[in-house]
């Protein structure tokens, strides 16, 4: 067994030496390839278009999560359902996943922006810079997010959304921190800055609307009911005054029954109005507590940070690739030439 292993090791050693001397005999080809690929790497770094990095950081805070149950308990005493904010739905990592969702990226793409030469939808500006880069002309121009269904239109929107979703880098700046960083790289400096700002604003609006939607509905309903009861009370006051003026014979008890009924209605409406005002103010307080505070910390500013491959790095990478490809080519050529000679024999 040991003899077989010794023979195998000797064969491998002989094979390695054989290939070593073979590659050494082709040093001119390998050197020429290294020079060629290294030069290609240098030229690539020179003519490569830089990518601009836009980074925005923000933090999301919500003071209402811990106090919502207390307000809901108080409100339930008045028969009022303040709803639930479902605070866990878009918090933490879920909020970061929300930012790269297709729906919100599409909403962001239909944000109007001022480029200095006019106002464009962000998606039209993106198509323009991409067409300029690829020397093509796109025939589709978007006007708004509610255009009639079009297979070509939807295909373009989905493709761009997928491209931007992959380009986004969303993460916490630190594992123990609540500060979220949103980054994107693009070859157009204006688009990189504008898109990341518009995306965060879209997410903030969507997140806020989701958190307080039901409570806002309750506030609107209570406000409408309160206004209606107030109008009824005002009407009761006027009716009482009119009935009093028309009562020309105060000695007759029957004449005062109409006034008394209107006074009872006014008292009932007054009691209802008092309770509605309490509930309305409580709902408004809950709305303020439940509305999340999303504070933008740092926004991207011109000029943005440029990112491109350095000359030395490009030369090393291209040279290494060229070296590997040359060795592979020489090895395959040697193997095929040996096989061909064996068949010729």
C-alpha positions, 0 to 999 in steps of 0.5 A, spaced: 500 500 500 505 504 501 509 503 495 503 504 491 502 511 495 510 512 493 509 511 486 503 516 486 507 521 489 512 520 484 508 520 478 505 527 481 511 530 482 514 528 475 507 531 472 508 537 476 515 538 473 513 536 466 508 542 466 513 547 470 518 546 464 513 546 459 510 553 461 517 555 463 519 554 455 513 558 453 515 564 458 515 569 452 508 568 450 506 568 458 510 575 458 507 578 452 500 576 455 501 579 462 503 585 458 497 585 454 492 584 459 495 589 464 495 594 459 488 593 457 486 593 465 490 600 465 486 603 459 479 600 462 481 604 469 482 610 464 476 610 460 471 607 465 465 612 467 465 613 475 459 611 479 456 616 484 455 614 491 449 617 494 447 615 501 442 617 506 441 616 513 435 616 518 432 613 524 425 611 525 422 612 532 415 611 535 413 613 542 406 610 541 407 603 541 408 603 549 402 607 550 397 605 545 394 600 550 393 605 555 389 609 551 385 604 548 383 602 555 380 609 556 377 609 550 373 603 550 370 606 556 366 610 552 365 605 547 370 607 542 375 603 538 381 606 537 384 601 532 391 598 532 397 600 529 400 593 528 406 596 530 411 590 528 409 590 521 414 595 518 419 595 524 426 593 524 428 589 518 421 589 515 422 597 514 428 596 510 425 590 506 419 595 505 424 600 502 427 595 496 420 593 495 417 593 487 411 597 489 415 603 493 420 603 488 415 604 482 411 610 486 418 613 487 419 613 479 413 617 478 415 622 482 416 629 479 423 632 479 426 639 477 432 637 473 434 645 472 432 644 465 424 642 466 420 638 470 420 630 469 418 624 472 424 620 475 422 614 470 423 618 464 429 621 466 432 615 468 430 612 461 433 618 458 440 617 461 440 610 460 438 611 452 444 616 452 449 611 455 447 606 450 446 610 444 439 608 443 432 612 443 426 609 447 420 611 444 416 610 451 414 617 455 410 616 461 406 621 464 403 619 470 402 612 474 395 611 473 396 610 465 392 605 461 394 598 461 400 597 456 404 591 456 410 595 454 409 600 459 409 595 465 415 591 462 419 597 462 417 599 469 418 592 472 425 592 469 427 598 472 424 597 478 428 590 479 435 594 476 434 599 482 432 594 487 439 590 486 443 597 486 440 599 493 444 597 499 440 598 505 442 596 512 443 599 519 450 603 520 451 598 526 448 592 529 446 595 535 444 602 532 437 604 530 440 608 524 438 606 517 443 607 511 440 607 504 445 607 499 445 607 491 450 607 486 449 610 479 453 613 473 449 619 473 450 624 479 443 627 479 439 621 479 443 617 484 442 623 489 434 625 487 432 617 487 435 616 494 431 622 497 425 621 493 425 613 495 426 615 503 420 620 502 415 615 499 417 610 504 416 615 510 409 617 507 407 610 506 409 608 513 406 613 516 399 612 513 399 605 514 401 606 522 395 611 523 390 610 517 385 607 522 386 612 527 385 617 522 379 614 520 376 614 527 378 621 528 374 623 521 368 620 524 368 623 530 369 630 528 363 629 523 359 626 529 361 632 533 359 637 528 353 634 527 351 634 534 353 641 535 349 643 529 343 640 532 344 644 539 344 650 535 338 648 532 335 647 539 337 653 541 333 657 536 327 653 536 327 654 544 327 661 542 322 661 537 317 657 541 318 662 547 316 668 542 310 665 540 307 663 547 303 669 548 299 666 554 304 663 559 298 662 564 297 656 559 301 649 561 300 646 554 303 652 551 310 650 555 310 643 553 313 644 546 319 649 550 320 643 555 321 638 549 326 642 546 329 643 552 330 636 553 332 635 546 338 640 547 340 637 554 340 630 551 344 633 545 349 637 550 350 630 553 352 627 547 356 633 545 360 632 551 362 625 550 363 626 543 368 632 544 372 627 550 372 621 545 375 626 539 380 629 543 382 622 546 383 620 539 387 626 536 392 625 542 392 618 540 393 620 533 399 624 535 402 619 539 401 613 534 404 618 528 411 615 527 417 620 528 422 619 522 428 623 522 432 624 516 440 625 519 444 626 513 442 627 506 447 626 500 450 633 497 453 635 491 459 633 489 457 626 491 463 621 492 466 617 486 467 610 485 471 607 480 477 602 479 484 604 480 489 604 475 493 599 479 488 595 482 485 594 474 492 592 472 493 587 477 486 584 476 487 584 468 494 581 469 492 575 473 486 574 469 490 574 463 495 569 466 490 564 468 487 564 461 494 564 458 496 558 462 489 554 461 490 556 453 497 553 453 495 547 457 489 545 453 493 546 446 499 541 449 493 536 451 490 536 444 496 536 440 499 530 444 492 527 443 492 528 436 499 525 435 497 519 439 491 518 434 496 519 428 501 513 430 
